[in-house]
């Protein structure tokens, strides 16, 4: 019997051209019901809403079929599906997925109909001076959006269907109106996250964050000891305050992710950092790629070699099998390492991604290519304090401004984003059999070669490009 993959099922059902044309009007924002029509349809299906306009009711018929079919692929009953999608964030994510199929088709890798996540540097003001800071933060910028304009930006993202809004910086907690903005975003139905150094998170601040709608705290920790962390972060005493902030966030019930940027300063301490994360009972541990941008341009000699990165990713892969903490990495090569390590496995294979580590087996393994590696311009965007949009926080190329340009038009038709979505265009990597799982880090390619389609010099298969980089560094 012919095997039908999960992606093939999507293509043959909601991915074919006829259904896609039907989906486009059904995945738009409904002014009458005040939400994306798919979200309204899910509320009708799960019993959270009793009535809606005719167009939303039509959408509900199709959405019900999609949910049931999708549930069958993942072995879920209809009752389990209904319970899952009572969560408004799952509904938003599905709305963006269906919208993505309507406008972009079933691609490898997939492009959502709106960014699942926008990371917003709300200020460049910061109380630390980190060696690798991509935004060269310190003082507040002169052109940062005021409260009124910031709320206008949130309105635009909410209407477009952004699922997660992550407030970052600089240090977002030094912005006076930060809790007003997080509360406003949460009330618009977005999942609110905050990326912080946590040095300012006392028990009282943690409570304020929770009251203001923050649910997810990403906290930077770049060493397992005060000596390493404080040296990297530029301020003595930062380690103790950060660990205290982590404890306060865990105690307050946030979903807590600890993140570490891997460099030669600290990568040998990463196993100890994971030990600390387990002791602190955080949810996720994320290893960030070093990207030569912002202040990071001045420490490129401390980037990991391809061999060091490969060994680190293999260690992370083995460690996640036994750790109480879910381990992720922004290095797109992590998925390739996992697949190679488990090539002959008959069990479920965990596929590392930026957002989650799904367990996939059999026909569902094809979804790994659908999820893909680098999500810049596919799953997320970044926004500067003045509203300028860029593909990723580490990728300093302006593609528009949220208050001056059409946000949805940029997402659908910007040339740079379209190139980032096409892994076949990447030099050398475009012929690699793992390109749809990985595709390299496009921000690193841009940072090192001023070319977003250049190979990522951090990959073990791109050793010659790494050598070119360091030849250039020696000449400077």
Sine and cosine of phi, psi and omega as CSV:
sin_phi,cos_phi,sin_psi,cos_psi,sin_omega,cos_omega
0.00,0.00,0.66,-0.75,-0.03,-1.00
-0.94,0.35,0.75,-0.66,0.03,-1.00
-0.98,0.19,0.77,-0.64,0.04,-1.00
-0.96,-0.28,0.90,-0.45,-0.01,-1.00
-0.97,0.22,0.29,-0.96,0.02,-1.00
-0.88,0.48,-0.62,0.78,0.01,-1.00
-0.93,0.36,-0.63,0.77,0.05,-1.00
-0.88,0.48,-0.61,0.79,0.03,-1.00
-0.89,0.46,-0.68,0.73,0.03,-1.00
-0.88,0.47,-0.69,0.72,-0.02,-1.00
-0.89,0.45,-0.63,0.77,-0.08,-1.00
-0.99,0.17,-0.32,0.95,0.00,-1.00
-0.98,-0.17,-1.00,0.09,-0.06,-1.00
-1.00,0.01,-0.05,1.00,-0.02,-1.00
-1.00,-0.06,-0.11,0.99,-0.02,-1.00
-0.98,0.21,0.44,-0.90,-0.13,-0.99
-0.82,0.57,-0.61,0.80,-0.03,-1.00
-0.91,0.42,-0.75,0.66,-0.01,-1.00
-0.92,0.40,-0.59,0.81,0.02,-1.00
-0.87,0.49,-0.64,0.77,0.03,-1.00
-0.92,0.40,-0.52,0.85,0.06,-1.00
-0.95,0.30,-0.60,0.80,-0.07,-1.00
-0.92,0.38,-0.53,0.85,-0.09,-1.00
-0.82,0.57,-0.82,0.58,0.02,-1.00
-0.93,0.36,-0.44,0.90,-0.03,-1.00
-0.99,0.16,-0.16,0.99,-0.01,-1.00
-0.94,-0.34,0.29,0.96,0.02,-1.00
-1.00,0.01,0.21,-0.98,0.05,-1.00
-0.95,0.30,0.73,-0.69,0.01,-1.00
-0.98,-0.20,0.92,-0.39,-0.02,-1.00
-0.91,0.41,-0.54,0.84,-0.04,-1.00
-0.94,0.35,-0.70,0.71,-0.04,-1.00
-1.00,-0.08,-0.10,0.99,0.14,-0.99
0.96,0.27,0.33,0.94,0.02,-1.00
-0.45,-0.89,0.16,-0.99,0.17,-0.99
-0.86,0.50,0.64,-0.77,-0.08,-1.00
-0.86,0.50,-0.53,0.85,0.03,-1.00
-0.92,0.40,-0.64,0.77,0.04,-1.00
-0.89,0.45,-0.67,0.74,0.05,-1.00
-0.89,0.46,-0.68,0.74,0.00,-1.00
-0.87,0.48,-0.65,0.76,0.02,-1.00
-0.91,0.41,-0.64,0.77,0.03,-1.00
-0.90,0.44,-0.60,0.80,0.08,-1.00
-0.91,0.42,-0.69,0.73,-0.04,-1.00
-0.91,0.41,-0.64,0.77,-0.05,-1.00
-1.00,0.05,-0.04,1.00,0.04,-1.00
0.99,0.11,0.21,0.98,0.01,-1.00
-1.00,0.10,-0.23,0.97,0.01,-1.00
-0.70,-0.72,0.66,-0.75,-0.04,-1.00
-1.00,-0.07,-0.50,0.86,-0.08,-1.00
-0.57,-0.82,0.32,-0.95,0.02,-1.00
-0.29,-0.96,0.10,-0.99,0.03,-1.00
-0.93,0.36,0.24,-0.97,-0.07,-1.00
-0.85,0.52,-0.69,0.72,-0.03,-1.00
-0.89,0.46,-0.63,0.78,0.02,-1.00
-0.94,0.34,-0.54,0.84,0.06,-1.00
-0.92,0.38,-0.61,0.79,0.06,-1.00
-0.90,0.44,-0.68,0.74,0.03,-1.00
-0.87,0.50,-0.58,0.81,-0.04,-1.00
-0.89,0.46,-0.58,0.82,0.01,-1.00
-0.89,0.46,-0.72,0.69,-0.02,-1.00
-0.95,0.33,-0.67,0.74,-0.02,-1.00
-0.88,0.47,-0.62,0.78,0.04,-1.00
-0.86,0.52,-0.69,0.73,0.01,-1.00
-0.90,0.43,-0.67,0.75,0.01,-1.00
-0.88,0.47,-0.71,0.70,-0.03,-1.00
-0.90,0.43,-0.66,0.75,-0.01,-1.00
-0.92,0.40,-0.70,0.72,0.03,-1.00
-0.88,0.47,-0.71,0.70,0.01,-1.00
-0.90,0.44,-0.63,0.78,0.04,-1.00
-0.88,0.47,-0.64,0.76,0.04,-1.00
-0.86,0.50,-0.66,0.75,-0.01,-1.00
-0.89,0.46,-0.56,0.83,-0.03,-1.00
-0.98,-0.19,0.12,0.99,0.05,-1.00
0.95,0.30,0.51,0.86,-0.01,-1.00
-0.97,-0.24,0.62,-0.78,0.08,-1.00
-0.98,0.19,0.23,-0.97,0.00,-1.00
-0.90,0.44,-0.59,0.80,0.02,-1.00
-0.91,0.41,-0.62,0.78,0.04,-1.00
-0.91,0.42,-0.62,0.79,0.03,-1.00
-0.89,0.45,-0.73,0.68,-0.01,-1.00
-0.87,0.50,-0.67,0.74,0.00,-1.00
-0.90,0.43,-0.67,0.74,-0.01,-1.00
-0.88,0.47,-0.69,0.72,-0.12,-0.99
-1.00,0.04,0.11,0.99,0.22,-0.98
-0.95,0.31,-0.33,0.94,0.11,-0.99
-0.96,0.29,0.87,-0.49,-0.10,-0.99
-0.88,0.48,-0.46,0.89,-0.04,-1.00
-0.96,0.28,-0.59,0.81,0.10,-0.99
-0.90,0.43,-0.63,0.78,0.02,-1.00
-0.89,0.45,-0.69,0.73,0.03,-1.00
-0.89,0.46,-0.69,0.72,-0.02,-1.00
-0.90,0.44,-0.65,0.76,0.03,-1.00
-0.92,0.40,-0.64,0.77,0.03,-1.00
-0.85,0.52,-0.67,0.74,0.01,-1.00
-0.93,0.37,-0.58,0.81,0.02,-1.00
-0.91,0.40,-0.74,0.67,0.00,-1.00
-0.90,0.43,-0.65,0.76,0.04,-1.00
-0.89,0.46,-0.61,0.79,0.03,-1.00
-0.90,0.43,-0.66,0.75,0.04,-1.00
-0.91,0.40,-0.62,0.78,0.00,-1.00
-0.88,0.48,-0.68,0.74,-0.10,-0.99
-1.00,-0.07,-0.49,0.87,-0.10,-0.99
-0.89,-0.46,-0.22,0.98,-0.05,-1.00
0.99,0.12,-0.06,-1.00,0.03,-1.00
-1.00,-0.03,1.00,-0.02,-0.07,-1.00
-1.00,-0.08,0.32,-0.95,0.20,-0.98
-0.89,-0.46,0.93,-0.38,-0.18,0.98
-0.98,0.19,0.15,-0.99,-0.15,-0.99
-0.97,0.25,0.51,-0.86,0.14,-0.99
-0.87,-0.49,0.83,-0.56,-0.02,-1.00
-0.96,0.27,0.34,-0.94,-0.01,-1.00
-0.96,0.28,-0.32,0.95,0.12,-0.99
-0.47,-0.88,0.40,-0.92,0.03,-1.00
-0.84,0.55,0.78,-0.63,0.13,-0.99
-0.89,0.46,-0.54,0.84,-0.04,-1.00
-0.63,-0.78,0.66,-0.76,0.19,-0.98
-0.88,-0.48,0.80,-0.60,0.09,-1.00
-0.99,-0.14,0.88,-0.47,-0.13,-0.99
-0.92,-0.40,0.93,-0.37,0.14,-0.99
-0.97,0.22,0.99,-0.14,-0.11,-0.99
-0.98,0.21,-0.24,0.97,0.04,-1.00
-0.34,-0.94,0.40,-0.92,0.15,-0.99
-0.98,-0.21,0.05,1.00,0.08,-1.00
-0.94,0.33,0.67,-0.74,-0.02,-1.00
-0.41,-0.91,0.50,-0.86,0.00,-1.00
-1.00,-0.09,-0.02,1.00,0.07,-1.00
-0.87,-0.50,0.13,-0.99,-0.01,-1.00
-0.70,-0.71,0.94,0.33,-0.13,-0.99
-0.95,0.32,0.63,-0.78,-0.06,-1.00
-0.89,0.46,-0.50,0.86,-0.14,-0.99
-0.96,-0.27,0.17,0.99,-0.16,-0.99
-0.83,0.56,0.88,-0.48,-0.04,-1.00
-0.94,0.34,-0.42,0.91,-0.05,-1.00
-0.98,-0.20,0.12,0.99,-0.01,-1.00
0.74,0.68,0.72,0.69,-0.10,-0.99
-0.95,0.30,0.38,-0.92,0.01,-1.00
0.09,-1.00,-0.97,0.26,0.02,-1.00
-1.00,-0.08,0.44,-0.90,0.07,-1.00
-0.91,0.42,0.66,-0.75,0.04,-1.00
-0.96,0.26,0.45,-0.89,-0.04,-1.00
-0.97,0.23,-0.37,0.93,-0.11,-0.99
-0.93,-0.37,0.40,0.92,0.00,-1.00
-0.92,0.40,0.62,-0.78,-0.02,-1.00
-0.87,0.50,0.70,-0.72,0.09,-1.00
-0.98,0.22,0.06,-1.00,-0.10,-0.99
-0.85,0.53,-0.71,0.70,-0.03,-1.00
-0.89,0.45,-0.72,0.69,0.00,-1.00
-0.93,0.36,-0.57,0.82,0.04,-1.00
-0.89,0.46,-0.64,0.77,0.03,-1.00
-0.93,0.37,-0.58,0.81,0.09,-1.00
-0.87,0.48,-0.65,0.76,0.03,-1.00
-0.89,0.45,-0.66,0.75,0.03,-1.00
-0.89,0.45,-0.66,0.75,0.05,-1.00
-0.84,0.54,-0.70,0.71,-0.03,-1.00
-0.89,0.45,-0.71,0.71,-0.01,-1.00
-0.91,0.41,-0.67,0.75,-0.01,-1.00
-0.89,0.46,-0.70,0.72,-0.02,-1.00
-0.92,0.39,-0.55,0.84,0.01,-1.00
-0.95,0.32,-0.37,0.93,0.04,-1.00
0.96,-0.29,0.32,0.95,0.05,-1.00
-0.89,0.46,0.78,-0.62,-0.06,-1.00
-1.00,0.09,-0.72,0.70,-0.09,-1.00
-0.86,-0.51,0.75,-0.66,0.11,-0.99
-0.88,-0.47,0.90,-0.43,-0.02,-1.00
-0.97,-0.25,0.88,-0.48,0.02,-1.00
-1.00,0.05,0.85,-0.53,-0.04,-1.00
-0.74,-0.67,-0.28,-0.96,-0.02,-1.00
-0.32,-0.95,-0.57,-0.82,0.38,0.93
0.57,0.82,-0.37,-0.93,0.08,-1.00
-0.93,-0.37,0.95,-0.31,-0.09,-1.00
-0.86,0.51,-0.47,0.88,-0.05,-1.00
-0.95,0.33,-0.18,0.98,0.06,-1.00
-1.00,0.03,-0.14,0.99,0.04,-1.00
-0.98,0.22,0.83,-0.55,-0.12,-0.99
-0.85,0.52,-0.56,0.83,-0.08,-1.00
-0.98,-0.18,0.32,0.95,-0.12,-0.99
-0.85,0.52,-0.65,0.76,-0.04,-1.00
-0.96,0.29,-0.48,0.88,0.09,-1.00
-0.91,0.41,-0.64,0.77,-0.01,-1.00
-0.95,0.30,-0.67,0.74,0.00,-1.00
-0.91,0.42,-0.64,0.77,0.03,-1.00
-0.90,0.44,-0.64,0.77,-0.01,-1.00
-0.90,0.44,-0.68,0.73,0.01,-1.00
-0.92,0.40,-0.67,0.74,0.02,-1.00
-0.89,0.47,-0.64,0.77,0.01,-1.00
-0.93,0.37,-0.33,0.95,0.08,-1.00
-1.00,0.10,0.01,1.00,0.07,-1.00
1.00,-0.04,0.14,0.99,0.03,-1.00
-1.00,0.01,0.51,-0.86,0.10,-0.99
-0.98,0.20,0.84,-0.55,-0.14,-0.99
-0.97,-0.25,0.81,-0.58,0.04,-1.00
-0.87,-0.50,0.30,-0.95,0.07,-1.00
-0.64,-0.77,0.78,-0.63,0.09,-1.00
-0.98,-0.18,0.88,-0.48,-0.18,-0.98
-0.58,-0.81,0.39,-0.92,0.12,-0.99
-1.00,0.10,-0.13,0.99,0.13,-0.99
0.93,0.37,0.02,1.00,-0.03,-1.00
-0.92,0.40,-0.34,0.94,-0.03,-1.00
-0.99,-0.17,0.03,1.00,-0.10,-1.00
-1.00,0.02,1.00,0.03,0.18,-0.98
-0.98,0.18,0.06,-1.00,0.05,-1.00
-0.86,0.51,-0.63,0.78,-0.01,-1.00
-0.93,0.38,-0.66,0.75,0.02,-1.00
-0.91,0.40,-0.64,0.77,0.04,-1.00
-0.86,0.51,-0.67,0.75,0.03,-1.00
-0.90,0.44,-0.67,0.74,0.02,-1.00
-0.89,0.46,-0.66,0.75,0.03,-1.00
-0.86,0.52,-0.72,0.70,-0.02,-1.00
-0.90,0.43,-0.69,0.72,0.02,-1.00
-0.89,0.45,-0.48,0.88,-0.03,-1.00
-1.00,0.00,0.21,0.98,0.15,-0.99
1.00,-0.06,0.01,1.00,0.03,-1.00
-0.96,0.28,0.73,-0.68,0.01,-1.00
-0.88,-0.47,-0.40,0.92,-0.12,-0.99
-0.81,-0.59,0.78,-0.63,0.04,-1.00
-0.87,-0.49,0.89,-0.46,0.11,-0.99
-0.99,-0.17,0.87,-0.50,-0.13,-0.99
-0.86,-0.51,0.78,-0.62,-0.05,-1.00
-0.99,0.11,0.78,-0.62,0.06,-1.00
-0.64,-0.77,0.92,-0.39,-0.14,-0.99
-0.94,-0.33,0.33,0.95,0.08,-1.00
-0.22,-0.98,0.40,-0.92,0.04,-1.00
-1.00,-0.01,-0.11,0.99,-0.01,-1.00
-0.75,-0.67,0.41,-0.91,0.04,-1.00
-0.85,0.53,-0.59,0.81,-0.05,-1.00
-0.87,0.50,-0.74,0.67,-0.05,-1.00
-0.96,0.28,-0.74,0.67,-0.05,-1.00
-0.90,0.44,-0.73,0.68,-0.06,-1.00
-0.92,0.40,-0.59,0.81,0.05,-1.00
-0.90,0.44,-0.66,0.75,-0.02,-1.00
-0.94,0.34,-0.58,0.81,-0.09,-1.00
-1.00,-0.03,-0.17,0.98,0.16,-0.99
0.99,0.13,0.11,0.99,-0.02,-1.00
-0.62,-0.78,0.80,-0.59,0.05,-1.00
-0.93,0.37,0.61,-0.79,0.01,-1.00
1.00,0.02,-0.07,1.00,-0.03,-1.00
-0.90,0.43,-0.62,0.79,-0.05,-1.00
-0.85,0.53,-0.78,0.63,-0.04,-1.00
-0.88,0.47,-0.65,0.76,0.01,-1.00
-0.93,0.37,-0.61,0.79,0.01,-1.00
-0.92,0.40,-0.70,0.71,0.03,-1.00
-0.88,0.47,-0.65,0.76,0.06,-1.00
-0.87,0.49,-0.68,0.73,0.02,-1.00
-0.89,0.46,-0.64,0.77,0.05,-1.00
-0.87,0.48,-0.74,0.68,0.00,-1.00
-0.86,0.51,-0.67,0.75,-0.02,-1.00
-0.92,0.40,-0.60,0.80,0.03,-1.00
-0.94,0.35,-0.66,0.75,0.05,-1.00
-0.89,0.46,-0.71,0.71,-0.02,-1.00
-0.89,0.45,-0.56,0.83,-0.04,-1.00
-0.99,0.16,-0.14,0.99,0.09,-1.00
1.00,-0.03,0.32,0.95,0.09,-1.00
-0.95,0.31,0.41,-0.91,0.26,-0.97
-0.98,0.20,0.89,-0.45,-0.16,-0.99
-0.93,-0.38,0.80,-0.59,0.12,-0.99
-0.90,-0.44,0.80,-0.61,0.14,-0.99
-0.99,-0.13,0.75,-0.67,-0.04,-1.00
-0.85,-0.52,0.62,-0.78,-0.01,-1.00
-0.75,-0.66,0.78,-0.63,0.11,-0.99
-1.00,0.04,0.88,-0.48,-0.10,-0.99
-0.99,0.14,0.87,-0.49,0.10,-1.00
-0.65,-0.76,0.03,-1.00,0.05,-1.00
-0.93,0.36,-0.26,0.97,0.08,-1.00
-0.90,0.44,-0.56,0.83,-0.26,-0.97
-0.66,-0.75,-0.11,0.99,-0.22,-0.97
-0.91,0.42,-0.43,0.90,0.03,-1.00
-0.96,0.28,-0.27,0.96,0.04,-1.00
-1.00,0.00,-0.09,1.00,-0.10,-0.99
-0.85,0.52,-0.65,0.76,0.09,-1.00
-0.84,0.55,-0.61,0.79,0.02,-1.00
-0.94,0.33,-0.56,0.83,0.05,-1.00
-0.90,0.43,-0.63,0.78,0.05,-1.00
-0.90,0.44,-0.66,0.75,0.07,-1.00
-0.82,0.57,-0.71,0.71,-0.01,-1.00
-0.90,0.43,-0.65,0.76,0.03,-1.00
-0.88,0.48,-0.65,0.76,0.03,-1.00
-0.91,0.42,-0.66,0.75,0.01,-1.00
-0.90,0.44,-0.61,0.79,-0.02,-1.00
-0.99,0.15,-0.18,0.98,0.04,-1.00
0.90,0.44,0.68,0.73,0.10,-0.99
-0.98,0.18,0.19,-0.98,-0.04,-1.00
-1.00,0.04,-0.74,0.67,-0.07,-1.00
-0.80,-0.60,0.48,-0.88,0.20,-0.98
-0.82,-0.57,0.84,-0.55,-0.06,-1.00
-0.90,-0.44,0.83,-0.56,0.10,-0.99
-1.00,-0.09,0.88,-0.47,0.02,-1.00
-1.00,0.01,0.64,-0.77,0.19,-0.98
-0.91,0.42,0.63,-0.78,0.21,-0.98
-0.96,0.26,0.72,-0.69,0.04,-1.00
-0.81,-0.59,0.79,-0.61,-0.05,-1.00
-0.97,0.22,0.97,0.26,0.03,-1.00
-0.63,-0.77,0.35,-0.94,-0.08,-1.00
0.87,0.49,-0.70,-0.72,0.05,-1.00
-0.94,0.35,-0.30,0.95,0.03,-1.00
-0.88,0.47,-0.34,0.94,0.02,-1.00
-0.89,0.46,-0.38,0.92,-0.09,-1.00
-1.00,-0.05,-0.01,1.00,0.01,-1.00
-0.78,-0.63,0.50,0.86,-0.07,-1.00
-0.87,0.49,-0.44,0.90,0.00,-1.00
-0.92,0.40,-0.20,0.98,0.01,-1.00
-0.99,-0.17,0.16,0.99,0.13,-0.99
-0.93,0.37,0.49,-0.87,0.05,-1.00
-0.95,0.33,0.54,-0.84,0.15,-0.99
-0.96,0.29,0.31,-0.95,0.06,-1.00
-0.83,0.56,-0.60,0.80,-0.01,-1.00
-0.93,0.37,-0.66,0.75,0.03,-1.00
-0.90,0.44,-0.66,0.75,0.02,-1.00
-0.91,0.41,-0.66,0.75,0.00,-1.00
-0.87,0.49,-0.72,0.69,0.00,-1.00
-0.91,0.40,-0.62,0.79,0.05,-1.00
-0.88,0.48,-0.72,0.69,-0.03,-1.00
-0.91,0.41,-0.60,0.80,0.06,-1.00
-0.91,0.42,-0.66,0.75,0.04,-1.00
-0.89,0.46,-0.70,0.71,0.00,-1.00
-0.88,0.48,-0.64,0.77,-0.01,-1.00
-0.89,0.45,-0.70,0.71,0.01,-1.00
-0.94,0.35,-0.62,0.79,-0.04,-1.00
-0.92,0.40,-0.58,0.81,-0.05,-1.00
-0.91,0.41,-0.31,0.95,0.00,-1.00
-0.94,0.34,-0.44,0.90,-0.06,-1.00
-0.89,-0.46,-0.20,0.98,-0.10,-1.00
-0.96,0.26,0.51,-0.86,0.11,-0.99
-0.99,0.16,-0.12,0.99,0.00,-1.00
-0.95,-0.32,0.68,-0.74,0.07,-1.00
-0.97,0.22,0.77,-0.63,-0.11,-0.99
-0.96,-0.30,0.80,-0.61,-0.01,-1.00
-0.75,-0.66,0.15,-0.99,0.07,-1.00
-0.45,-0.89,0.56,-0.83,0.10,-1.00
-0.99,0.17,-0.11,0.99,0.07,-1.00
-0.95,0.32,0.92,-0.39,-0.04,-1.00
-0.87,0.49,-0.37,0.93,-0.01,-1.00
-0.91,0.40,-0.24,0.97,-0.02,-1.00
-0.86,0.51,-0.64,0.77,0.01,-1.00
-0.91,0.42,-0.65,0.76,0.02,-1.00
-0.90,0.44,-0.68,0.73,0.03,-1.00
-0.86,0.51,-0.70,0.72,0.00,-1.00
-0.88,0.48,-0.71,0.70,-0.01,-1.00
-0.90,0.43,-0.64,0.77,0.01,-1.00
-0.93,0.36,-0.62,0.78,0.00,-1.00
-0.92,0.38,-0.51,0.86,-0.07,-1.00
-0.94,-0.34,0.41,0.91,-0.11,-0.99
-0.81,0.59,-0.61,0.79,-0.06,-1.00
-0.96,-0.27,0.25,0.97,-0.04,-1.00
-0.96,0.28,0.64,-0.77,0.07,-1.00
-0.99,-0.17,-0.07,1.00,-0.01,-1.00
-1.00,-0.02,0.02,-1.00,0.11,-0.99
-0.87,0.49,0.64,-0.77,0.03,-1.00
-0.95,-0.31,0.78,-0.63,0.08,-1.00
-0.99,0.13,0.80,-0.60,-0.01,-1.00
-0.96,-0.27,0.96,-0.29,-0.04,-1.00
-0.92,0.39,0.72,-0.69,0.07,-1.00
-0.70,-0.71,0.06,-1.00,0.03,-1.00
-0.90,0.43,-0.53,0.85,-0.20,-0.98
-0.96,-0.29,-0.49,0.87,-0.14,-0.99
-0.25,-0.97,0.37,-0.93,0.05,-1.00
-0.93,-0.37,0.99,0.11,-0.05,-1.00
-0.95,0.32,0.56,-0.83,0.10,-1.00
-1.00,-0.05,0.86,-0.51,-0.07,-1.00
-0.80,-0.61,0.56,-0.83,-0.02,-1.00
-0.55,-0.83,0.48,-0.88,0.09,-1.00
0.84,0.54,-0.79,-0.61,-0.08,-1.00
-0.91,0.41,-0.39,0.92,-0.03,-1.00
-0.96,0.27,-0.23,0.97,0.05,-1.00
-0.88,0.48,-0.42,0.91,0.02,-1.00
-0.90,0.44,-0.35,0.94,0.02,-1.00
-0.93,0.36,-0.33,0.94,0.02,-1.00
-0.89,0.47,-0.62,0.78,0.07,-1.00
-0.94,0.34,-0.54,0.84,0.02,-1.00
-0.92,0.40,-0.68,0.73,0.01,-1.00
-0.93,0.37,-0.71,0.71,0.08,-1.00
0.96,0.26,0.01,-1.00,-0.03,-1.00
-1.00,-0.05,-0.94,-0.35,-0.04,-1.00
-0.79,0.61,0.81,-0.58,-0.07,-1.00
-0.99,-0.13,0.08,1.00,-0.02,-1.00
-0.86,0.50,0.84,-0.54,0.01,-1.00
0.98,0.17,-0.06,1.00,0.05,-1.00
-0.92,-0.38,-0.76,0.65,-0.03,-1.00
-0.93,-0.37,-0.41,0.91,-0.05,-1.00
-0.53,-0.85,0.29,-0.96,0.11,-0.99
-0.73,-0.68,0.20,-0.98,0.09,-1.00
-0.84,-0.54,0.41,-0.91,0.03,-1.00
-0.69,-0.72,0.73,-0.69,0.02,-1.00
-0.98,0.19,0.21,-0.98,-0.02,-1.00
-0.86,0.50,-0.41,0.91,0.00,-1.00
-1.00,-0.07,0.12,0.99,0.02,-1.00
1.00,-0.05,-0.02,1.00,0.06,-1.00
-0.92,0.38,0.68,-0.73,-0.03,-1.00
-0.98,-0.19,0.58,-0.81,0.08,-1.00
-0.55,-0.84,0.31,-0.95,-0.10,-0.99
-0.89,0.46,-0.49,0.87,-0.11,-0.99
-0.31,-0.95,0.43,-0.90,-0.01,-1.00
-0.88,0.47,-0.45,0.89,-0.02,-1.00
-1.00,-0.04,0.08,1.00,-0.13,-0.99
-0.85,-0.53,0.99,0.11,-0.18,-0.98
-0.98,0.20,0.89,0.45,0.07,-1.00
-0.83,-0.55,0.88,-0.48,-0.02,-1.00
-0.96,0.30,0.76,-0.65,0.06,-1.00
-0.91,-0.42,0.01,1.00,0.02,-1.00
0.42,-0.91,-0.05,-1.00,0.04,-1.00
-0.75,-0.66,0.72,-0.69,-0.14,-0.99
-0.89,0.45,-0.47,0.88,-0.02,-1.00
-1.00,-0.06,-0.27,0.96,-0.06,-1.00
-0.95,-0.31,-0.35,0.94,-0.06,-1.00
-0.84,-0.55,0.24,-0.97,0.02,-1.00
-0.99,0.17,0.94,-0.34,-0.08,-1.00
-0.85,0.53,-0.73,0.68,-0.04,-1.00
-0.94,0.35,-0.57,0.82,0.04,-1.00
-0.90,0.43,-0.66,0.75,0.05,-1.00
-0.87,0.50,-0.73,0.68,-0.04,-1.00
-0.88,0.48,-0.63,0.78,-0.08,-1.00
-0.99,0.12,-0.53,0.85,-0.22,-0.98
-0.79,-0.62,0.00,1.00,-0.01,-1.00
-0.89,0.45,0.74,-0.67,-0.09,-1.00
-0.90,0.44,-0.68,0.74,0.00,-1.00
-0.89,0.46,-0.69,0.72,0.02,-1.00
-0.89,0.46,-0.64,0.77,0.02,-1.00
-0.89,0.46,-0.62,0.78,0.03,-1.00
-0.93,0.36,-0.61,0.79,0.03,-1.00
-0.91,0.42,-0.48,0.88,-0.03,-1.00
-0.98,0.20,-0.30,0.95,-0.07,-1.00
-0.98,-0.20,0.99,-0.11,-0.06,-1.00
-0.93,0.36,-0.31,0.95,0.02,-1.00
-0.94,0.35,-0.31,0.95,-0.04,-1.00
-0.99,0.14,-0.26,0.97,-0.11,-0.99
-0.94,0.34,0.75,-0.67,-0.02,-1.00
-0.90,0.44,0.75,-0.66,-0.05,-1.00
0.92,0.40,-0.83,0.56,0.00,-1.00
-0.85,0.52,-0.45,0.90,-0.04,-1.00
-0.90,0.44,-0.26,0.97,0.03,-1.00
-0.96,-0.30,0.03,1.00,0.01,-1.00
-0.98,0.20,0.65,-0.76,-0.05,-1.00
-0.94,0.34,-0.23,0.97,0.02,-1.00
-0.99,-0.16,0.20,0.98,-0.14,-0.99
-0.88,0.48,-0.54,0.84,-0.02,-1.00
-0.98,0.18,-0.40,0.92,0.09,-1.00
-0.99,0.16,-0.50,0.87,-0.18,-0.98
-0.81,-0.58,-1.00,0.04,-0.01,-1.00
0.99,0.14,0.05,1.00,0.03,-1.00
0.95,0.33,0.22,-0.98,0.04,-1.00
-1.00,0.04,0.89,-0.45,-0.05,-1.00
-0.95,0.31,-0.47,0.89,0.05,-1.00
-0.93,0.36,-0.63,0.78,0.05,-1.00
-0.91,0.41,-0.65,0.76,0.04,-1.00
-0.87,0.50,-0.69,0.72,0.00,-1.00
-0.93,0.37,-0.67,0.74,-0.04,-1.00
-0.89,0.45,-0.61,0.80,-0.05,-1.00
-1.00,0.03,-0.59,0.81,-0.14,-0.99
-0.87,-0.50,0.01,1.00,-0.07,-1.00
0.83,0.55,0.54,0.84,-0.06,-1.00
-0.54,-0.84,0.95,-0.32,-0.06,-1.00
-0.93,0.36,-0.20,0.98,0.03,-1.00
-0.98,-0.22,0.12,0.99,0.06,-1.00
-0.97,0.26,0.32,-0.95,0.06,-1.00
-0.93,0.38,0.48,-0.88,0.11,-0.99
-0.97,0.23,0.90,-0.43,-0.07,-1.00
-0.95,0.31,-0.02,1.00,0.01,-1.00
-1.00,0.05,-0.13,0.99,-0.05,-1.00
-0.99,0.13,0.59,-0.81,0.01,-1.00
-0.87,0.49,-0.42,0.91,0.01,-1.00
-1.00,0.10,-0.08,1.00,-0.04,-1.00
-0.89,-0.46,0.57,0.82,-0.07,-1.00
-0.82,0.57,-0.62,0.78,-0.06,-1.00
-0.91,0.42,-0.49,0.87,0.01,-1.00
-0.97,0.25,-0.56,0.83,0.08,-1.00
-0.90,0.44,-0.66,0.75,0.02,-1.00
-0.89,0.45,-0.61,0.79,0.05,-1.00
-0.89,0.46,-0.66,0.75,0.00,-1.00
-0.85,0.53,-0.75,0.67,-0.10,-1.00
-0.98,0.20,-0.31,0.95,0.19,-0.98
-0.92,0.39,-0.65,0.76,0.03,-1.00
-0.92,0.40,-0.63,0.78,-0.01,-1.00
-0.89,0.46,-0.65,0.76,-0.03,-1.00
-0.91,0.42,-0.53,0.85,-0.04,-1.00
-0.96,0.27,-0.42,0.91,-0.07,-1.00
-0.96,0.29,0.00,0.00,0.00,0.00
